[in-house]
Amino acid sequence: MIMDRIALILAIIGGINWGSIGLFRFDIVAWLFGGQTATVSRVIYTLVGLSALWCITLLFRRHEEDTQGI
């Protein structure tokens, strides 16, 4: 499903961004889009958060798909 892939890509971007914040104190999204309070940055942060919530459903759907094949 295309939505699953988009959500996973955004969650990966968020993970990389958090990793750079934790290791280097450098916020890539804020740097690219004009600061943490810039509208574009806030939209990206929101999309990453929503995609992480969507990815939670992947945990359960994968299990349901596996059990249906039995």
For each residue, the residues with C-beta under 8 A, 3 or more apart:
1: 4 5
2: 5 6
3: 6 7 54
4: 1 7 8 54 58
5: 1 2 8 9
6: 2 3 9 10 51
7: 3 4 10 11 50 51 52 54 55 58
8: 4 5 11 12 51 55 58
9: 5 6 12 13 51
10: 6 7 13 14 47 48 51 52
11: 7 8 14 15 48 51 52 55
12: 8 9 15 16
13: 9 10 16 17 48
14: 10 11 17 18 48 49 51 52
15: 11 12 18 19
16: 12 13 19 20 28
17: 13 14 20 21 27 28 29 48
18: 14 15 21 22
19: 15 16 22 23
20: 16 17 23 24 26 27 28
21: 17 18 24 25 26 27
22: 18 19
23: 19 20
24: 20 21
25: 21
26: 20 21 31
27: 17 20 21 30 31 36
28: 16 17 20 31 32
29: 17 32 33 41 44 45
30: 27 33 34 35 36 38 41
31: 26 27 28
32: 28 29
33: 29 30 38 40 41 44
34: 30 38 40 41
35: 30 38 41
36: 27 30 41 42 45
37: 41 42
38: 30 33 34 35 41 42
39: 42 43
40: 33 34 43 44
41: 29 30 33 34 35 36 37 38 44 45
42: 36 37 38 39 45 46
43: 39 40 46 47
44: 29 33 40 41 47 48
45: 29 36 41 42 48 49
46: 42 43 49 50
47: 10 43 44 50 51
48: 10 11 13 14 17 44 45 51 52
49: 14 45 46 52 53
50: 7 46 47 53 54
51: 6 7 8 9 10 11 14 47 48 54 55
52: 7 10 11 14 48 49 55 56
53: 49 50 56
54: 3 4 7 50 51 57 58
55: 7 8 11 51 52 58 59
56: 52 53 59 60
57: 54 60 61
58: 4 7 8 54 55 61 62
59: 55 56 62 63
60: 56 57 63 64
61: 57 58 64 65
62: 58 59 65 66
63: 59 60 66 67
64: 60 61 67 68
65: 61 62 68 69
66: 62 63 69 70
67: 63 64 70
68: 64 65
69: 65 66
70: 66 67
